[in-house]
Amino acid sequence: MPKREPTTEELQVVQHERTTEEHEAVDISLTEDEAHQHERRAAKSAYLERMLAKRARSERRDEDPD
């Protein structure tokens, strides 16, 4: 049986958790380089969150019968 694809909403939750975790990791980083890596990852996760929000709006628009 094939695995089901996660919904856009499920992906948004995962991305939000990643963004939060990376922001928290910046504060506990041991080196400046490590902090910079976490900042970049947080920025990428935030970008993906925005793209998923855009996708969710598009899906809702496509479902609207009007």
N, C-alpha and C positions, 0 to 999 in steps of 0.2 A: 504494500500500500504506500503510495507516494506521500511524502510529508506535505502538510498544508503550509501555504505561504503565510507569513505573519501579516496582520492587517496594518494599515497605515498608522492607526492609533497605537497599536502594540509597538511598532517601530519608533514612534514618537516618545513613548515612555522610556524605552531602552536608551534612546539618544539623550533624553533629558537626564537620566541617571548618569550616563557617561560624562556629560558636561559638568554636572555637579561634582562628581568624583574627581575630575581633572582640576577643577577650580580649588577643591579642598587640598589636593595633592601639591599645589603650588605652595601653599602655606607651610607644608612640612618637608619640602624639598631640602636636601642637604647641600646642594650646590646651585650656583646660578644657572649652569647649563641644564640641570635637571628641572629647575623651575621653569626655564624657557621652554623645554620640551612639553611640560604639562600645560603651559599657556597656549602653545600651538595646538595641542590636542583638544583643549577646551574650545578654542576658536573653531576648529574643524567640526567638532560635535555641535556647536551652536549653529554653524552654517547648515549642517545636515538637518538639524531641528527646523530651521526656517524653510528648507526645501520640502520637508515632510509636511509642514503646515500648509505650504502652497499646494502640495499634492492633495491634501485632505480637502482643501477648499475646492479644488478642481473636481474631485470625486463627488462632493456634495452637489456641485453645480450640474454635473453629468446625471446625477440621480433625480434632480428636480424635473418633474414632468412638464413644467411651464415652458 
